[in-house]
Amino acid sequence: MSRPKSDFDVAIIGAGPAGSTAAIELARSARTVVVFEKKRFPRDKICGGCLSGPAVTCLQELLGNERRLPGIPCRRISFVIGTSRLECNPSGATRIALRSELDACLTDIAQQEGAEVRYGQTAQLEFSDASWCVRVGSECIRADIILLAAGLGRQINKLGISAQRTGRRLIAQQWLQPTNIALPRLGEVELHWLRGGYVGLATPNQDQCVVALASEAVGRDGESAFERLRRLNPDAAIWSALPPDAPYRFHAMGTAGFPWLPNRLGIGNVLLIGDLAGYAEPYSGDGIAQAMSSARSAARAIMRDRDILACYSSLIRRRHRRLVQRSRMLSRLLRTSMVHGLATRCRVLPENLLSRIVEYVHVKGTV
Ligand SMILES: Cc1cc2nc3c(=O)[nH]c(=O)nc-3n(C[C@H](O)[C@H](O)[C@H](O)COP(=O)(O)OP(=O)(O)OC[C@H]3O[C@@H](n4cnc5c(N)ncnc54)[C@H](O)[C@@H]3O)c2cc1C
């Protein structure tokens, strides 16, 4: 039986950094592209809003010289562990942006390049006539390739792909908070490493600070990341900057399940990109770079037009290995109880060494 004709070369589910990056690259190389996004933009999402060096490089390449980069340059990153504070000056190589701004910027470009973006449309995968297609309400859309860029852990079981356990599950939260004197100043980022997780603060404009928390999901039932971190670290300095009933007074988001590592990167005419292709941890602030990098690898594999899944898998392995190794190194280092104990007991940490590692992981590097 011959396969029905496709409506598009590529259909993409999800318009986060991964979905939009792929849409831009593919539309630029004359592929017909449709993107389904269940939310209406601008929308927020759990994220610290820190654009690492590799993410900024990737954005610059996508946006070219004529368009303004989203957000503002980051002028200081401080790491607070116990009573120690380490500082790193990224010299403008990293940026801070609201996710609503970043994601809207990328989808705008995708549309300018010719991709069709359908907001407010929740898409599902459906298997029919020997291949996967996209179901939106009563409509069934066919595409030669479908990129699943829907964020962590969605729609995978249907494909027969499972996620491996890579460590303790983490939960996360985010909200936007009016700036105050105890929060980082404009263009500054502060990461507070606590027992069981972290609180990240970033100030991308005069009025708002992004507060993002992640914590291991072990503890009392129904306990939020905020409640758990506060219970485990009652004396941490960070709490004086946040309202006691956070996150309920301000804009609050839900929880996310990670680490996440799928046992394969696609099946049939479907490829997984972005967080869905593997997401280890948010400690290094490198998830956006990894999402964009996987999208570009998928776009390259599609443009080659043969052995797409094998080509994508090999590219992603090669290009991601360094990125992931770098971010895991920082994550592991800062989460060890030895470093935490050392920082709590003595006021002086091997500052140069740690700042160098942070710089290596978050600021430097190419995607
Ligand atoms: C607490 C925390 C802090 C973080 N901080 C940072 C940071 O500072 N810097 C950084 O680089 N990374 C950070 N990250 C990671 C970063 O947010 C992700 O890696 C990145 O958003 C992944 O992009 P994505 O495009 O794969 O998925 P997402 O950004 O999650 O986008 C997925 C999109 O798909 C849409 N969607 C889902 N299901 C459907 C459906 N069925 N139909 C249509 N649309 C659908 C969603 O609405 C969403 O818009 C953080 C993560 C956490 C949890």
The ligand as an SDF file (V2000), in Angstrom:
LIG
                    3D

 53 58  0  0  0  0  0  0  0  0999 V2000
   14.1550   25.0190   37.5060 C   0  0  0  0  0  0  0  0  0  0  0  0
   14.7410   25.0670   36.1340 C   0  0  0  0  0  0  0  0  0  0  0  0
   15.5800   26.1190   35.8010 C   0  0  0  0  0  0  0  0  0  0  0  0
   16.1620   26.1710   34.5310 C   0  0  0  0  0  0  0  0  0  0  0  0
   16.9600   27.2190   34.2400 N   0  0  0  0  0  0  0  0  0  0  0  0
   17.5940   27.2600   33.0540 C   0  0  0  0  0  0  0  0  0  0  0  0
   18.4460   28.3470   32.7380 C   0  0  0  0  0  0  0  0  0  0  0  0
   18.6170   29.2950   33.5110 O   0  0  0  0  0  0  0  0  0  0  0  0
   19.0810   28.3200   31.5280 N   0  0  0  0  0  0  0  0  0  0  0  0
   18.9070   27.2850   30.6450 C   0  0  0  0  0  0  0  0  0  0  0  0
   19.5480   27.2900   29.5860 O   0  0  0  0  0  0  0  0  0  0  0  0
   18.0480   26.2690   30.9050 N   0  0  0  0  0  0  0  0  0  0  0  0
   17.3890   26.2410   32.0830 C   0  0  0  0  0  0  0  0  0  0  0  0
   16.5110   25.2300   32.3280 N   0  0  0  0  0  0  0  0  0  0  0  0
   16.2350   24.2270   31.2770 C   0  0  0  0  0  0  0  0  0  0  0  0
   15.3900   24.7960   30.1270 C   0  0  0  0  0  0  0  0  0  0  0  0
   14.2340   25.4200   30.6150 O   0  0  0  0  0  0  0  0  0  0  0  0
   15.0010   23.6590   29.1500 C   0  0  0  0  0  0  0  0  0  0  0  0
   16.1370   22.8710   28.9010 O   0  0  0  0  0  0  0  0  0  0  0  0
   14.4350   24.2050   27.8250 C   0  0  0  0  0  0  0  0  0  0  0  0
   13.2690   24.9450   28.0330 O   0  0  0  0  0  0  0  0  0  0  0  0
   14.1180   23.0440   26.8750 C   0  0  0  0  0  0  0  0  0  0  0  0
   13.5060   23.5210   25.7080 O   0  0  0  0  0  0  0  0  0  0  0  0
   12.4890   22.6130   24.8480 P   0  0  0  0  0  0  0  0  0  0  0  0
   12.1880   23.4100   23.6380 O   0  0  0  0  0  0  0  0  0  0  0  0
   13.0120   21.2490   24.7330 O   0  0  0  0  0  0  0  0  0  0  0  0
   11.1660   22.4610   25.7570 O   0  0  0  0  0  0  0  0  0  0  0  0
   10.2000   23.5460   26.3940 P   0  0  0  0  0  0  0  0  0  0  0  0
   10.8980   24.8310   26.5710 O   0  0  0  0  0  0  0  0  0  0  0  0
    9.5940   22.8760   27.5700 O   0  0  0  0  0  0  0  0  0  0  0  0
    9.0790   23.7660   25.2790 O   0  0  0  0  0  0  0  0  0  0  0  0
    8.1110   22.7780   25.0030 C   0  0  0  0  0  0  0  0  0  0  0  0
    6.9050   23.4380   24.3570 C   0  0  0  0  0  0  0  0  0  0  0  0
    6.0080   22.4270   23.8890 O   0  0  0  0  0  0  0  0  0  0  0  0
    4.6710   22.8100   24.1530 C   0  0  0  0  0  0  0  0  0  0  0  0
    3.8540   21.5880   24.1870 N   0  0  0  0  0  0  0  0  0  0  0  0
    3.9060   20.5930   25.0990 C   0  0  0  0  0  0  0  0  0  0  0  0
    3.0410   19.6200   24.7740 N   0  0  0  0  0  0  0  0  0  0  0  0
    2.4380   20.0110   23.6150 C   0  0  0  0  0  0  0  0  0  0  0  0
    1.4410   19.4200   22.7760 C   0  0  0  0  0  0  0  0  0  0  0  0
    0.8990   18.2240   23.0350 N   0  0  0  0  0  0  0  0  0  0  0  0
    1.0420   20.1030   21.6720 N   0  0  0  0  0  0  0  0  0  0  0  0
    1.5750   21.3110   21.3760 C   0  0  0  0  0  0  0  0  0  0  0  0
    2.5160   21.9120   22.1470 N   0  0  0  0  0  0  0  0  0  0  0  0
    2.9430   21.2590   23.2450 C   0  0  0  0  0  0  0  0  0  0  0  0
    4.7730   23.5230   25.4940 C   0  0  0  0  0  0  0  0  0  0  0  0
    3.6700   24.3940   25.7010 O   0  0  0  0  0  0  0  0  0  0  0  0
    6.0990   24.2860   25.3290 C   0  0  0  0  0  0  0  0  0  0  0  0
    5.9110   25.5780   24.7960 O   0  0  0  0  0  0  0  0  0  0  0  0
   15.8870   25.1530   33.5780 C   0  0  0  0  0  0  0  0  0  0  0  0
   15.0260   24.1220   33.9010 C   0  0  0  0  0  0  0  0  0  0  0  0
   14.4580   24.0600   35.1560 C   0  0  0  0  0  0  0  0  0  0  0  0
   13.5180   22.9370   35.4620 C   0  0  0  0  0  0  0  0  0  0  0  0
  1  2  1  0
  2  3  1  0
  2 52  2  0
  3  4  2  0
  4  5  1  0
  4 50  1  0
  5  6  2  0
  6  7  1  0
  6 13  1  0
  7  8  2  0
  7  9  1  0
  9 10  1  0
 10 11  2  0
 10 12  1  0
 12 13  2  0
 13 14  1  0
 14 15  1  0
 14 50  1  0
 15 16  1  0
 16 17  1  0
 16 18  1  0
 18 19  1  0
 18 20  1  0
 20 21  1  0
 20 22  1  0
 22 23  1  0
 23 24  1  0
 24 25  2  0
 24 26  1  0
 24 27  1  0
 27 28  1  0
 28 29  2  0
 28 30  1  0
 28 31  1  0
 31 32  1  0
 32 33  1  0
 33 34  1  0
 33 48  1  0
 34 35  1  0
 35 36  1  0
 35 46  1  0
 36 37  1  0
 36 45  1  0
 37 38  2  0
 38 39  1  0
 39 40  1  0
 39 45  2  0
 40 41  1  0
 40 42  2  0
 42 43  1  0
 43 44  2  0
 44 45  1  0
 46 47  1  0
 46 48  1  0
 48 49  1  0
 50 51  2  0
 51 52  1  0
 52 53  1  0
M  END
$$$$
